[in-house]
Amino acid sequence: MHGDCWDNNVLFTGDQPKAILDFGSMGRRPRIDNLASPFWFWLLELERDLPGPADLQLLVRLAAAYDRGTDRP
């Protein structure tokens, strides 16, 4: 897994990912690590309120979309 999926490490054409860059965090870890770090930092940004139900729904949708994009959930 890549382990460092930030907006400056994944390049898109339209809404389709085209390249993943910066493999410094790549390793053999659970795939959820690709989402856990960005989710953690996004939810705990200084300007944000505490996470609420809308945040949880968004994270569930993002995780489901991530799983749909692979052959192995």
C-alpha positions in Angstrom: 0.0 0.0 0.0 1.1 3.6 -0.7 0.6 5.0 2.8 0.8 8.7 1.8 -2.3 9.5 -0.2 -2.4 13.3 0.2 -3.7 15.7 -2.5 -0.1 16.4 -3.7 0.8 12.7 -4.1 -2.1 11.6 -6.2 -2.6 13.1 -9.6 -6.0 13.1 -11.4 -7.3 13.7 -14.9 -10.8 14.8 -14.3 -12.1 12.6 -11.5 -9.9 9.6 -12.4 -6.6 8.9 -10.6 -3.7 8.8 -13.1 -0.5 8.6 -11.0 0.6 8.1 -7.4 3.8 9.8 -6.4 6.1 9.9 -3.3 6.6 6.3 -2.3 8.6 7.1 0.9 5.8 5.6 3.1 5.1 2.6 0.9 5.1 -0.8 2.7 3.3 -4.0 3.5 0.5 -2.8 5.8 -3.3 -3.0 5.8 -4.8 -1.0 3.0 -6.9 1.1 5.5 -3.6 2.8 6.3 -4.0 4.6 2.9 -7.1 6.3 4.3 -6.4 6.4 8.0 -3.7 9.1 8.0 -5.4 11.6 5.7 -8.7 11.0 7.6 -7.0 11.6 10.9 -5.4 14.8 9.9 -8.4 16.1 8.1 -10.7 15.5 11.0 -8.3 17.1 13.5 -7.4 20.2 11.5 -7.2 23.2 13.9 -10.0 25.2 12.2 -12.5 22.3 12.3 -15.1 21.6 15.0 -15.2 18.1 16.5 -16.2 15.5 13.9 -19.9 14.9 13.6 -22.4 12.6 11.8 -21.8 14.3 8.4 -18.1 13.6 8.8 -18.7 10.0 9.6 -21.0 9.6 6.5 -18.3 11.2 4.3 -15.6 8.9 5.6 -17.8 5.8 5.1 -18.5 7.0 1.5 -14.8 7.6 0.8 -13.8 4.2 2.3 -16.5 2.5 0.2 -15.3 4.2 -3.0 -11.7 3.2 -2.1 -12.8 -0.4 -1.8 -14.7 -0.3 -5.1 -11.5 0.8 -6.9 -9.7 -2.4 -6.1 -9.9 -6.1 -6.9 -9.4 -7.1 -3.3 -11.4 -5.3 -0.5 
